Amino acid sequence: MMPWNQVTIIGTGLIGGSLGLALKQAGLAGKIIGIGHRQSTLDAAIACGAVDEGTLDAAEGVRGSDLVVLATAVGLFEPLLRQAADDLADGAVVIDVGSTKAEVVRTAEALMPAGRVFVGCHPIAGSEKRGIDYVDADLFSGATCVITPTDRTPAEALQRVAETWEALGMQVVRLDPEEHDRLLAEVSHLPHVVAAALVQAVRSDAEPLVGSGWADTTRIAASDPALWRDILLTNARGVGEALQRFRETLAALEGALADRDAERLERLLGEAKARRDRVVGR
């Protein structure tokens, strides 16, 4: 595919920095500009090769770029777009890497000036780590990227964005923004809430006895709280519905324990094991 002439990445942390490295290594960007809120982070991004130049000014940073990537916390998308919208180049494509889509897409499309387009994206890649120190050019390879077009999304821009993610080794799936949020509430957002609850449910006198199972199960509770606050709040309805289904599964297990029903308890655990083996092992 034809490389982007100039790419601006707003937010040069784990995802933004890794995307910069990946685009450069794949030859998909002529020049990459990084926008951040700390000069030290931008200096580190330049030093590791994630971006070519950096600025603290969003409006300045998007000028002349044909691709602009929102890679900050979801809650910052709107104020950043308001700062930069008037300086977007004619024909510019704006994408994001946020974990929620319905509210993000509605807001971003409403802020796009004429001749500019927004395409919602969610590369399902990353870890509980954050920051430029953990960037990895191979972060996206072999993972899935969901793109969420609407009836306002030009086919040409959509195709070019999809081809960009595919060129980085990702499998692209297209979903309606609301459908994306419903599904991700179950497989991504709910696990974070549950991991946090599991950590809080442990009494202090049990802490010296935690082992690898507890650590593995609660790993994602180590993620950035402010980042996940925004994700959960922008998908509150979907997460709430997922939590209700989770409570129903817990109630089934509680009932089996209360009744000391060994057969039902083993069946519930076996069903869970079989489903996990199928999903993770596919």
N, C-alpha and C positions, 0 to 999 in steps of 0.2 A: 504494500500500500504506500501511497505518497506520504512522506513524513510531514508532521506539523511544522510550520515555519518557526514559530515561537510558542512555547508553552509556559504558562504561569501557574505555579503551584502555591496556593494559599494555605500555609501550614506545612512546615517541613519536619514533621515528627516521623514516627515509624512508617505510617502509610504514605504520606506525602514524599518523604525522603526516599523510601524504597521505590516509589513510582518514578521519581526523577532518575534514579540509577537505572531502573529497568528500561525506561524510554531511551535513555542515552545509549545503553548497551545494545538495544535492538535497532538503533539508528532511526528512531521514530520522531525525533525532535531536533530541529536545527539549533535551538538555543533554549535554555530553561532558566526562568526567573523564579526565585523563591521569595515569598512574602511571609514575614513572621512578626511577632511582637517583642522579640528579644534579639538584639544584634549578635549575642553570643551563639544563639542557635543557628542563625543565618551563616555566621562564620564557620561553624562546624559543618553545615550542609555544603558550603563551598569547598571546604577542605577535603571532605570525603567524596566529592564529585557528584553529589546529588543534584546540585544546581550550579549554574555558571555565574549568576549574579544574585544579589539579594537586596531587598528593601523593606523598610518598616511601613511604607505608605502603600495601601491597597490600590488606590487610584493610579498612582505612578506605576505600580508593578504590572497592572493588566494592560497597559497601553501597548498596542502593536501585536498582541498575542492572538493567535487564531484558536487556541485552546486554553481555557482557564479551568483549573481544578480546585474545588473547595475541599480541603483536606484537614479542616479544623474540627473541633467539637460541633455537633449539629446545632447547638444553641447559638453559635456565632455566625451561621450562614447568612441569616437575614441582615444583621448590621453590616457585615462585610460586603454583601451585595449592594446594599444601599450606598455604601461609600464608593464602590467601584463601578456601578452600573453605567454612569454617564461617560466613563472613560473606556468602556469596552469597545474594541475595534469593530468596524462594520463587518458582519458575517461571522463574528466570534461565536464559538461553541463553548458553553459553560457546562461542566459536569461536576458531580460531587462523588464522595466515597462514603456517604453516611449510611448508618445501619437502619434508618427508618426513611420512608419515602413519601407517604401520602401528604403530610403536612409540608415537608421539604419541597416537593414538586409544586404544590399549589402556590406556596410563597415565592419560590424562585421564578416560576413562569410569570407571575404577576409583576415582578420587578424587572423583567427583561425588556430593554428598549427595542423599538422596531429594528429588524434586521439582525438581531441576536437571538440565540436559541439556547434553551436549557434542556439537558438530557439527564434524567436521574439515573445514578449508577450505584451499585453496592458490590464492590469486590469483596467476596467472603474470604478474607485472608487477614492474618495478623496474629497477635498474641496478647497476653496480659501485660507485656512489656510496652513501654512507650518512650518516645524520644529518638533523636537523631542517632544516638549511640547504637541503636539496634537495627538500623536499616539493612535491608537485604535485597539485592537485585532480583533474587529468585523467589521472593515472597509470594508472587502471584502465579507462578508456574504450577500448573496442574490443579488450580483452584477454580471455583465457579464465580462468575460475575453476573449479577442480575441487573438488567437495564429496564427502566420503567417508562416507556413512552406513553404519551397521551395523544389526543386528536390534534394537538398543537405542535407535535414533533415532526419536523420535516424528514422525509424518508432518507434524503441524502446525508443529513447530519447523523441520523440514527445509525445508518450503515457504517459511516466512517468511525463513529465511536465504538461500535461493536467490533469492527475490524482491528481497531487499536488494542482492545482488551485481548482479542484472539491472538494477535501478534505477540503478546506478552505471555502466551501459553495458557490463557484462561478459557474455560468453557462458558459461553454466553447464553443466558436464559432470559427471555423477555416475559415480564409480568406486569399486570396492572398495579399501580402504586398501592392501592388498598389491599390487593391480594398479597403483595409482597409483605406488607406489614402484618397481615393475619398469620402468614406462614412463619415469618421470622420471629414473631412473638412466641411461637411454640418451640422452635429449635435453637434460638439464640437468646432472646430476651428473658424468657422464663428461666433457663438454666442459670443466668446471672443472678436473678432474684433468689432462686433456690440456694445457690452457693453462698450468697450473703447470709441467708437465713440459717443455713447449716452452721456457719461460723458462729453466729450469735447464739445459737441454741446450745453450744457447748459450755458447761459450767467451768469455772476457773480451775477447780481442783482436778478436772479431767485433762487439762491441757498438757501436763507432762507425759501423758500416755498416748498422744496422737501419733499415728504412724503414716506410712506412705499412702494408705487407702484414703485417709482423711485429707491428706495434702493433695492427692490427685483429684478427689471429688470437689474440693473447694478452690482449686487453682485459679479459676477465673474471678473469684472474689477479690483477687489482688489487682484487678483492673482499676483504672483511674475513676474515682467516684464521680467527679464532675462530668466526665465524658458520658458515663452510664446514666447519670441523672437526666441528662438531656435526651438520651435515647429512650429511656423509659417514659418520660413525660410526653414525648412526641408520638408515642404508641401506647398511651395509657389504656385505651379501650381494648386493644388486642392483647396486651399483657394481662389485663384484668380477666378477660375471658379464658386465657390460658391458665391463670392461677385457679380459676374455678374448676377447670377440668383436673388440675393437679390435686386440688382438695378432694375431689371425688375419688381419685386413685388412692390417696392417703387414707380416706375413710374405709375403702375396701380392705386395705392392709390392717388398719386398726381393728376392724370388725373381726377379721380372721384371728388376730392376736387375742382379742377379748374373749372370743369363743374357744380359744385354744384349738382351733380347727387346723390341724397340721396339713391335711390334704389340700384345703383351700389355700393356705399360705404358700405351700410348695408350688401349687399351680400358678398363683399370681407371680411368684418369683421366677418360675420357669418361663412364663409368657414374656416377662420383661427381658430375660436373658436371650430368648430366641429372637425377639425383635431387635435387640441391640446387635446381636451377632449378624443378623441379616442386613441391617442398615450400615453398620460400620464396616462389615466385611465385603460389601458389594464392590 
